[in-house]
Amino acid sequence: MNIEQGTVFLVLGITLAMFVWNRLRFDVVAMLALLAIAVAGLVPAADLFAGFGHPAVITVAAVLVISQGLVNSGFVDAIAKLLGKVGQNAVLQVITLTGVVALCSAFINNVGALALLMPVAIWMSRKSGRSPSLLLMPLAFGSLLGGTITLIGTPPNIIIASYREVGTFGLVDFAPAGLAITVAGIAFIGLVGWRFTPKRDDPASDDKLFNVGDYVTELRVPEGSGYAGSTLHNLLTSGEEDKSVVVLALIRDEKNSPAPSSYLVLREGDVLLVQADTESLQEFVDSTGLALANAVEGEDDASEGEEPAGKGRSREDKEEKIATGDVRLTEAVITPSSLLIGRTTNRFNLREHYGLNVVAIARQGHRLTQRLSDTRFRSGDILLVQAHESKVMATLQTLGCLPLAERELTLGRQKSLWLAGGLFMAAIGLILSGLLAPPVALVACAVAMVLVGLLDTTEAYKAIDWSVIVLLAAMIPVGQALDATGGADLIAAQILAVAEGQAGWVALTIILVGSMLLSNVVNNAAAAVLVAPIALGLSLQLDLSSDAALMGVAVGTSCAFLTPIGHQSNVLVMEPGGYRFGDYWRLGLPLSVVVTVVAVPVILWVWA
């Protein structure tokens, strides 16, 4: 091992450790790795940022924009709505859901496909009286399987295509192996595998995760109150502790006003329905002089076991008061790319800026009881929000949250369905005919969708996951440095010492399983960049074609079933399904074995 090889191995080792550590964003880690090899002189300065213009990076960006255009048109939403007719048989539900999400994932971003179908899966599970945990993990794994079918199904396929020594892989070149493992995987999950998912007790035994009436309290503006004649905004900003109190409705002369304006003027006798933890509520009452609406004047605190004063109305009556007319309560999950992650409600001032009240937060299937104002949002948290129906959908999309209620709110605009489908199919036709290269055809399709109004330029830029773009652009030169320094050949030689003299299928299995294991702890796109040159070096020294080796990497890096951190799809279902870190291998391990057993002979048959 020479100095250059030692340096690139050191950089890669630290990079992988930081990926697993997961304290820094993976795109930041990738940029640090790029800067490290630049300082070490392993990549010429002129080529350092060439990754940002790499065809694979451009293709990934175009696919993300096209995916959003299809969502806006209602193209995918129309497919999702058909699932409501499936019935309540568990096997049929699992097979249908995983099949549909796999089909969608073959042509659009797999996280986007999962996001569209996850609310349907939760609705179906609750309607059937089952825990969402039975459907969500199969749904996530189905989205990963479907991405292996086409070139544009998942970023690793696009990356692998760029490593082919002669030409590039076409749109459907991945289909033989991808279809085989998808069909086998769906059959396994639907017939056997879903039984391995943890049977979490669904907190939503009455069809709701949150029982609103259990933590909504009534407060009355008493006679002579200093806040009579003042605005609700003044009341809520009167003290630092009041930031944890959320006013959900105002009742005046038996007339109910849900989600009242912050600038509504209060009167004596007004009743406020508020949400707050016990400590914050007491501080709020002490500082404002408001009275518990149902407390007897001069009464001591309720004794142990009694219903606290101020609860008053029944649970159903309270929920009706805070969600009536065009004001609704909606459950939503925070996605991995949400603006809310790591921040609190106060930091975003959600009520003032977005007209959104966060009523409650659930994490791992249980409602959090701590102060909302002190709670930092995490990816996968489920929020119960109150907002006007006309604004809630746009607000959730802006914040990076997905609604989990019954699909009364459509994700698409349900128009121009055929126009979006026609543009996309035209791009596919141009690619298949060889008239245009995939990056050109897909960028043209994305631009056309903007020109015809399926999405505006702001939506197009928002649709691009820039963290993935930066990751790819930074890791491609790092992968090239591994190859240029001979590091890839050195690793291949070590593997060769184990696989030498063995049949080609042994080497392919080592490549596929190694890629699969790596993708469970680092981003799959980064894993593809790192493993592809090693696989090529290994194929040259064994009885294995380079195309077969690359296909093994493509399948392995796309099938991260063992951990929640292996793929965004796995993260997205973790909280709504109530899963723990160790739950994934229960279904993921046997599914990985199925994928390996099916993929290896198919790849050898097609590409050997």
Secondary structure, 3 states (H helix, E strand, C coil): CCHHHHHHHHHHHHHHHHHHHCCCCHHHHHHHHHHHHHHCCCCCHHHCCHHHHCHHHHHHHHHHHHHHHHHHHCHHHHHHHHHHHCCCCHHHHHHHHHHHHHHHHCCCCHHHHHHHHHHHHHHHHHHCCCCCHHHHHHHHHHHHHHCCCCCCCCHHHHHHHHCCCCCCCCCCCCHHHHHHHHHHHHHHHHHCHHHHCCCCCCCCCCCCCCCHHHHEEEEECCCCCCCCCCEHHHHHCCCHHHHHCEEEEEEECCEEEECCCCCCECCCCCEEEEECCHHHHHHHHHHHCCEECCCCCCCCCCCCCCCCCCCCCCHHHHHHHHCCCCEEEEEEEECCCCCCCCCCHHHHCHHHHHCCEEEEEEECCEECCCCHHHCCCCCCCEEEEEEEHHHHHHHHHHHCEEECCCCCCCCCCCCCHHHHHHHHHHHHHHHHHCCCCHHHHHHHHHHHHHHCCCCCHHHHHHHCCHHHHHHHHHHHHHHHHHHHCCHHHHHHHHHHHHHCCCCHHHHHHHHHHHHHHHHCCCCHHHHHHHHHHHHHHHHHHCCCCHHHHHHHHHHHHHCCCCCHHHCHHHHHHHHHHCCCHHHHHHHHHHHHHHHHHHHHHHHHHHHC
